[in-house]
Amino acid sequence: MTQDQFTELIGFLGKKFTQVDGRFDALERRLTSLEVSHEAMRDDIRALAEGLAMTNERLERLENRMGGLEIRFDRFEVDFGTVLLDHGGRIRALEGGAE
């Protein structure tokens, strides 16, 4: 191998290593972004679980205050992470109105 061929080979390999480094940098940025998204989602799930636990505790306290009266919620909706309970009619019935 001549000196010129060797210099050309080193230049070629240098460009390829630079491209590989760029790809690794891009991959590292994507992984960092995914880690941040994962952490945010985990925090959202934790907050939702805590909210559901507090709702269950409130329902248990309500049941205890009403002397063991059974309260049933027939349906619920999830709207962008917020749990909406369809219980307006039941509350009106408990307050003496019509369901």
C-alpha contacts under 8 A as a table, 3 or more apart, distances in Angstrom:
res1	aa1	res2	aa2	distance
1	M	5	Q	6.17
1	M	6	F	6.47
2	T	5	Q	5.21
2	T	6	F	6.16
3	Q	6	F	5.05
3	Q	7	T	6.12
4	D	7	T	5.06
4	D	8	E	6.07
5	Q	8	E	4.98
5	Q	9	L	6.06
6	F	9	L	5.04
6	F	10	I	6.17
7	T	10	I	5.12
7	T	11	G	6.19
8	E	11	G	5.11
8	E	12	F	6.15
9	L	12	F	5.03
9	L	13	L	6.09
10	I	13	L	5.14
10	I	14	G	6.01
11	G	14	G	5.02
11	G	15	K	6.35
12	F	15	K	5.29
12	F	16	K	6.38
13	L	16	K	5.02
13	L	17	F	6.09
14	G	17	F	5.17
14	G	18	T	6.17
15	K	18	T	5.04
15	K	19	Q	6.28
16	K	19	Q	5.05
16	K	20	V	6.21
17	F	20	V	4.98
17	F	21	D	6.05
18	T	21	D	5.05
18	T	22	G	6.22
19	Q	22	G	5.04
19	Q	23	R	6.30
20	V	23	R	5.06
20	V	24	F	6.21
21	D	24	F	5.06
21	D	25	D	6.14
22	G	25	D	5.05
22	G	26	A	6.22
23	R	26	A	5.07
23	R	27	L	6.11
24	F	27	L	4.99
24	F	28	E	6.05
25	D	28	E	5.05
25	D	29	R	6.30
26	A	29	R	5.16
26	A	30	R	6.31
27	L	30	R	5.09
27	L	31	L	6.17
28	E	31	L	5.12
28	E	32	T	6.13
29	R	32	T	5.10
29	R	33	S	6.19
30	R	33	S	5.06
30	R	34	L	6.24
31	L	34	L	5.01
31	L	35	E	6.14
32	T	35	E	5.05
32	T	36	V	6.28
33	S	36	V	5.18
33	S	37	S	6.23
34	L	37	S	5.00
34	L	38	H	6.00
35	E	38	H	5.00
35	E	39	E	6.16
36	V	39	E	5.15
36	V	40	A	6.22
37	S	40	A	5.12
37	S	41	M	6.12
38	H	41	M	5.11
38	H	42	R	6.07
39	E	42	R	5.05
39	E	43	D	6.17
40	A	43	D	5.10
40	A	44	D	6.22
41	M	44	D	5.00
41	M	45	I	6.15
42	R	45	I	5.10
42	R	46	R	6.09
43	D	46	R	5.03
43	D	47	A	6.17
44	D	47	A	5.11
44	D	48	L	6.16
45	I	48	L	5.02
45	I	49	A	6.10
46	R	49	A	5.11
46	R	50	E	6.17
47	A	50	E	5.10
47	A	51	G	6.12
48	L	51	G	5.03
48	L	52	L	6.18
48	L	81	G	7.55
49	A	52	L	5.10
49	A	53	A	6.15
50	E	53	A	5.04
50	E	54	M	6.22
51	G	54	M	5.13
51	G	55	T	6.15
52	L	55	T	4.95
52	L	56	N	6.15
53	A	56	N	5.10
53	A	57	E	6.26
54	M	57	E	5.03
54	M	58	R	6.20
55	T	58	R	5.08
55	T	59	L	6.18
56	N	59	L	5.07
56	N	60	E	6.16
57	E	60	E	5.07
57	E	61	R	6.22
58	R	61	R	5.07
58	R	62	L	6.11
59	L	62	L	4.98
59	L	63	E	6.12
60	E	63	E	5.05
60	E	64	N	6.18
61	R	64	N	5.03
61	R	65	R	6.14
62	L	65	R	5.10
62	L	66	M	6.21
63	E	66	M	5.14
63	E	67	G	6.59
63	E	68	G	5.44
63	E	69	L	5.98
63	E	70	E	6.89
63	E	71	I	7.24
64	N	67	G	5.42
64	N	68	G	5.59
64	N	69	L	7.91
65	R	68	G	7.54
66	M	69	L	5.54
73	F	76	F	7.64
73	F	85	L	7.29
73	F	86	D	6.96
73	F	87	H	6.58
74	D	86	D	7.55
75	R	85	L	6.90
75	R	86	D	6.33
76	F	83	V	6.89
76	F	84	L	5.83
76	F	85	L	4.89
76	F	86	D	6.09
77	E	83	V	6.00
77	E	84	L	5.46
77	E	85	L	6.87
78	V	81	G	5.88
78	V	82	T	5.66
78	V	83	V	4.91
78	V	84	L	6.46
79	D	82	T	5.19
79	D	83	V	6.56
79	D	84	L	7.38
86	D	89	G	7.83
87	H	90	R	5.29
87	H	91	I	6.34
88	G	91	I	5.27
88	G	92	R	6.32
89	G	92	R	5.11
89	G	93	A	6.16
89	G	98	A	7.54
89	G	99	E	4.68
90	R	93	A	4.99
90	R	94	L	6.17
90	R	99	E	6.20
91	I	94	L	5.04
91	I	95	E	6.16
92	R	95	E	5.00
92	R	96	G	6.33
92	R	97	G	5.03
92	R	98	A	6.51
92	R	99	E	6.35
93	A	96	G	5.11
93	A	97	G	4.77
93	A	98	A	5.27
93	A	99	E	5.22
94	L	97	G	7.19
